[in-house]
Amino acid sequence: MRGYFEPQPEGMCSTFYATFFLSKVNGLLVYIHAARDCVANLRCHISVARLGSPLYTPGTVFNEREAIFGAVDKVYEAIRQLIERKRPKAVAIIEGCTSLTINEDLMSVAEQLSEETGVPVIVVKAGYNCRAEYMGAGEALKSLIDLMDAQEGAEATRFNILGYATLHGRVHMSEILKPMKLNSAIVSSEGSPIDQIIRAPLAGVNIPLHVFAEEALKEIMRRFGIPYVDVLPYGTAPTRLAVERVSDVTGVKVDTRFDRWEHEVEKLKDKLSGRKVLIASSLGREVNLASIAVSLGMETVVFTSYAPPLARENVSFIEENGGEFHQERSVYETIKRVSGEEFDFVIGNWIMGSLAIDMGAWFFSRISIANMDVPGFLGVIKSGRDFVRKLDGKVRRFRDFMRRFNLVCDPFLEYKFEGDGIGEPELVF
């Protein structure tokens, strides 16, 4: 039990990931059903830390009596009123840890509301049942399958991508998979119309972008018979393999010429080869980012809390090209194992920031991680350019940091940073 309750690398919670993921579906009303402190923390502290602003989402909170006997009546009445006022196309009830603990029957509430209002209502179990925090997004993705409509007219030349998909990522995947066309992106970073969810069964193949998509891929295949690619298209070799698998599964000849991007990748490798990068607590994107870093010739050390079979090809690619791959649930263990080592870059959420400063390494935060999380060769090139820009400006940026730190802290703490911006900074008391 101790291992479960230690802070995990992502530093968030599965209920938040489910809420954030579903908030990207336009026309879907997201409703949180969790304990009072959890809802307040999610709406304010976690959302601000992760998104930069509060996440305004309706929901119920448990009082002491309801934490024992349940609050399904409150959920029913609240959602019924919300449907009348907001007229959503569908509703998702996110069930947090307290509700899961007392085993509330929210499925019956959802069925009753769907029957009475004509609006589909789904339930997402996103609490302690999730193996890792970001698997809340996996539960949310799997729940969206209940909104999909089995339709005639499915075409082998259409594909879906499952996971957080940026505009750059969607355009690039469409380019490298010609003549195939994108059918649905579940979900796009700027928001996916709910119609994209409904029409997903029209595709001939599903392509995952993140490890949390695995269970949804299997469930879609079981219900609708749509096959999926069992590799994440990040990094050079995994992207080629993903394209080959798409051709094998659909029978559509995808003849992509990668040489137009390979030349740029080689130029970046010349500048980055031998540089050392630590990837940890990167919000479920560790495998993706490590595949990119290895493709750039970097010495890569990656820690992740979850690596399902879907990531097997990527993990093999990382290890076969000199990368170190570790599965570790506790952020304390991660920091303990890398303390004393030197890295040029640290990629992770805020909890890894102080470690990067300690090492004198460049730190890529949650915003940088989201920008780097682009599939295909484009992701390798974009990330490589970000790494090179950091190296080119390292001394100037680090000296600016030391100047600001000394200006603010020296009058109070009476110590200063000294160093030239290369290697580990020293605190002088």
N, C-alpha and C positions, 0 to 999 in steps of 0.2 A: 504493500500500500504506500510505503514511503516514496517509492519511485513515481507513483502516479501523481502525488500531491506536490512534488517538487515542480518549480516553474519549468515549463517546457520551452524549447528554443523559440517558438513563435511569440510567446509572451502575450497572447490574446486569448480569446475563448471561442469555442465552436459555435455558440449561439450568435456571436458577432459575425463570424464568417458566413453563416447561413443568411443572416439578415442583410449583410452587405451584398452578397451574391444575388439574392432575390430582389434587392432594391434596383438592380440593373435591368429588370424586366418591366418595360413600360406597360401600364394597364393592370399590373398585379398589385393588389393591396397586401402589404406585409404586416402581420400582426404578431407581436411578441407576447408569449405567455410564460413568465418566469418570476422569480423572487424579486422583491422590491429593490434590494441593493444591486442585484444583477442588471435589472432594466435601467436603473439610474446610471450605473457605471458604464453600461454599453452605450446608452444614448449620449453620454457626455465624455467621460475620461477616455474610454477605449476608442470611440469614434474620432475624437479630436486627435489622439495619438496616431491613429491609423490613417485618417482621412484629412485631418487639418480643420475639421468643422464638425459640429454635432450631427448625429443621424436621427432625424425626427421620424419616429415610427410609433404608431399607436400600439397599445397593449394593455394588459391587466397586470397587476402586481398582487402578490399574496400578502394577506395579513396573517397573523398567527393562527387563527382558526382555519383559514383556507389552506395553510401549509400542511395541515393534518387531514382535513376532510375534503379538500379540493375546491375548485371554483369554476366548474364547467358551466354553471348557470350564468355566471358573470360573463364568461367568454361568449356564450350564445347570444346574450342580450347586446353586448357591446358590438359584436360583428354584424348582427342583424341591423342595428342602427347605422353602422358605418356603410353597409351596402346600400341602404336607403338614401343616405346623404351623398356618398361619393360615386356610386354606380360603377364600381370597378368591373373589369372583364373576368377577374378571378381573384381569389383570396388565398393567402398562404398563412397558416397558423404555425409559428415556430415554437416548439415545445422545449422549454429549458429544463435544467437539471431537477428542480423541485417537482415539477409536474411529472417528470419521468420517475422520480423516486417514489411518489405516492400512487403511480400507475393510473393516472386519470384517463378516462375514455374520451379523448378528443376526436377520435375517428367517428363516433356516433354523432357528435355535435356537428362535425363537418358534413356528414351525410344528410342530417336533418336540415341544415342551412342550405345546402345545395338543392335539396328537393323543394324547399319552401320558396326560395328566391330565384332559382334558375341560374344562379351564379356558381361556377365550380369552386369548391373549397378543398384545399389540400392541407395535409398535416406534415410538418417537417420535424423529425426527432433529432434535435441538435443540442445535446448536452453531454453528460459523462459517457454516453454510449459511443462517442466518437474517439477513435484511437489517437488522433492528433487534432489539435485545435482547428487547423485549416480543413479537416475532413468535414466540418460543418458545411462547407461549401459543397462537398461531395454529396452529403445528405440532401442539401437543397437542390442540387442538380438532378439527383435521382427522383426527388419528389415531383419535379417538373414533367416527368414522363407521364404522370396521370393526366396532364393537360394535352398531351399529344394525341392526334387524331389519325387513326389508321385510314389511309386514303389510297385509292387506285391511282396509278400514274407515276409510281416511283421510277426513277431513271438512274442507271448506272453512272451517268455522266455528272451527277450532282453529288456534292459532299457536304457534310456538316463538320464544324469544328466545335469541340466541347472544352470549355475553360474560359478564362478571361482573355478576350481577344481584342487587341487594339486595332485601330484603323490600319496602321502600317502592317500589322500581322495579317489581317484579312486580305489586304491587297496583295501582299507578297505570296501568301498561300495560293491565292487564285492565279497568280502569275506562274508559279512553279508547277502547278497542276493542270495547266492547259492541255487539252481542250475542255477539261472539266470545269464546272461552275459551282460557286458557293451557293448552297441551298439555305442553310441556317447557321448563325453564329450564336452559341449558347454559353456565355453571354458576351455581348460586346461591351467594351469599357465605357462607351458613352450611352449605353442603353439599347436593349433589344426589344422590338415590338413583340407583344405576346403572340402575334400571328406567326412569327418565326418559330416559336416553340411548337405551335399547333401543327405546322407543316413539316416538321423535322422528319417524319417517316417517309417523305418523298425522296429522300437521298438514297444513294447506292452504297455509301460507306461513311463511317464516322471516324474522325481524326481527333485524338486527344491532345490538349495542350498542357495539361497538368496532371499530376499523379492522382489527385482526388477524383478524376473522371472515371476511374476503372470500374467501379460498381455500376455506374450509370450506363457505361458501354455494354456491360454484360446484360443488364436488364432490358435495354433497348433491343439487343440482339434476340433475347428470349421472347419479347412481346411482338416485335415487328420484323424479326429476321434480318436486320441490317448488320452486316459484318463491320468489324472495326480494325484499325491498324494498331498493332501492339508495340509501338515505339513512339517516343515523344520527338517531334521534328525540331530538335534544337542541336546546334553544332553541325559540323560539316557532314561527317559520316552518318550520323543518325538521320539527318534530313534526306540524304540520298536513299537510305534504307526505307524511310517512310514513303518516299515517292515510289520506290519499287514495290512495296507492299500494296499500295493503292492500285497500281497496275495489275498485280497478281489477283487481288480480291475482286476488282470490278471487271477485269478483262479489257479495260480501256487503255490504249497505249498512251502513256504520258512520256513524251520525249523531251525532257528538259535539258537545256544546255547550261550547265553550271559554270562554265569557264568564264563567263562575264563577271561573276562574283568571286571566283577563286583567285583571280589576279589581285584583287583588292585585299582579300584575306591574307595572301602571302606577304604583301607589303606590310600589313599590320603585324604579322608574325615576326618579321625581321626586327621590329621595334620592341616587341613584347616578350619574345622568347627568353625563358629563364627567369622572368619576373614571377614572384611568388604571391598567390592569392589565397586568402582564407574565406570560405563561404559557410556561414552558419546562421541559424535563426533568420532565414530569408523568406519567411511567410509562405512556406510550401513550394518555393521556386528553386530550391537548392539544386536539384538534379538538372533543371533547365540551365541555370547559370553555370554550373560546373561543366556541362557539355560545351557551352560556349567558350569558357576559359581554356579548356583543354585544346579546343580547335584553334586557339590563338597561340598555342605553344607555351602556355604559362604553367608553372608548377602549381598544381591545384590541390588544396586540402579542403574537403567538404564534410560537414556534419549535418545530418538530417535525422528527424525523429521517425520518418516513415518512408520506406522504399518498397512499394508493392511490386508484384510481377510485371506490371505495366512499364516499370522503369528498368527492367533487366537489361535490355540492349544498351541503354544509355549508361548504366553503371559499368557494364563491360567495356564500353568505349572509353570511359573515364579511367578505369584501372589499367587497361591495356596501353594507354598513352601516358602512363606515369603518374596519374592522379591518385590521391589517397581518399578513400571513401569510407566514412564511418557512420554508423547508426547510433545515436545517443539521445535519450529523452531529456536529460537534465542539462540545463544551460550551465550549471555550476561545473559539471563534469567536463563539458566542452571547453570552458575557459581554463580549467585546471590542466587539461591535456595540451593546450597550445601556449600556455604562459611560458615565457622564456624563449620562444621561437620568434623569428623575424619575418615579417611579411611586407610586401610592397602595397598590397591592397587588402582591405577587410570589407566584405559585403555582408550586411545583416541589418536587423532592426536596431532600434535605439540602444538596446541593452549591450550591443557590441561596440558602440561608439567610444566608450571610455577605454576599451581594450585597444582599439585602433590608435587612439591618442598615446596610450602607453607605449605602443610599438613604433610610433612615428610613421604610421602607415596611412595611406589615403583611405577614407571611409566612404562607402556608398550606402546611403540611407534608404528608407522605405520608398521614397519618391524615385530615387535613382533606380531601385530594383524594379519598380513598375515600368519605368522607361526602357530598361534593358531586356525586359521579358518579352522578346519578340522572336517568333519562330523562324526557322530557315536560315539561309545565308545572310539575310538582312539583319537578323539579330546578332550574328557574329560580327558583322561590319559595324553596326551601331555601337555595340559594347566595346569593340576594339578601339574605335575612335574616342570613346569616353575615357578608356584607360590611358590612351596616348596623351589626351589633353591634360589629364591629371599629372602625368609624368612631366610634361613640358612646363607646367606651372608650379611644380612642387615647392621649390625653394621660396618663391615669392609668396605663395598662399600660406605656407607654414610660418613664415616670418610674420605675416599679417596676423595670424592666429596668436603667435607669441606676444606680439605688441598689444593686441586687444586684451589678452589674458592678464598680462602684467599691469596694464592700465587699470583694469577693473579690480583685480584681486590683491595686488601688492599692498595697497594702503591698509588692507584688513588682515591679510594672511602672512605678510612679510616673507614671501618667497617668490622666486621668479623662474621662468623657463629659460634655459640657456641651450644653445645649439645652433647649427647652421641650416636646419631644415632637412638634413639628410640623416636617416637612421633614427635612433631612439632619442627623444628629448630628455633632458635632465632637469629635475627639480632641485633648485639650489636654495637651501634654508639659511 
